[in-house]
Amino acid sequence: MSLLQFSHSQGVEFLGKIGFGELILILVIVLIIFGPSKLPEMGRAIGNGLREFKRATKGLQDDLDDNPSQTKESN
């Protein structure tokens, strides 16, 4: 089995699905690399980034919903 596997129904799948054990291992490695003092800062930064991304995509979706005729004319 290769590391990179293609499935028509799921697209590209890299190393299968991540289970609970793998998630714990990743979190332990991150804790060792960055230390406990940096984790809250990193969590806040990731949360702010995700919040901003969600806000931007919602704004884009709202613009598309407000002007459906412009999207049909541009195609």
N, C-alpha and C positions, 0 to 999 in steps of 0.2 A: 504494500500500500504506500502510495507516495504522500509527501507532506502537503502537496497542493492537489486537491481533488475537485473535478468539475462535475456538477450535477445540473441537468437541465431545469429541474424544478426549483432548486435552491441556489443556483448561481455557483460562485466559487466558495469553497469551504476550506478554511485553513486550519489544520490540525484538529478537526472535529469540533465537538461542543465542549465548552469549559464546564467542568463539574465543580462540586463543592470543594473537593480536595485540592484541585488545581487553583481555585480562587484563594483558598487559605494560603497555599504555597506562594502565590504571587504577592499577597498582602504581607506575608512574613519577609519576603525578599525586599519589598519596598520599605518596610519598617527598618530593616537592617541597613539599607543603603542611605536613606534620608534621615533616619532617627525620629524619635517621638516628638521632638519639638517642631519639626517641619511639616508633619502630617496635617495639623489643623490649617496651616497656611495653604498647603496644596489643595486640601478639600474645599476651602473657601474659593480659591482661584478657579478650580474646576467647576464648582457650582455657579460662580459668576459667569464663567464662559458659556456654560450650558443655558443659563437664564437669558443671556444676551442673544445666543443663537436662536432660542425659542422665540424671543421677542421679534427678532429680525424675520424669521420665517413666517410668523403670524402676521406681521405687517405686510409682507409680500403676498401672502394668501389673501389678506383683506383687500389689497390693491387689485388683485386679480378678480376677486368676487365683485368689487365695485364697478369694474370696467370689463365685463365679459366680451363686449363688442370689439374692443381693441385687440384682444388676443386672437379672435377669429379673423380680423382684418390683417394682422401681421403674418399669419400663416399662409 
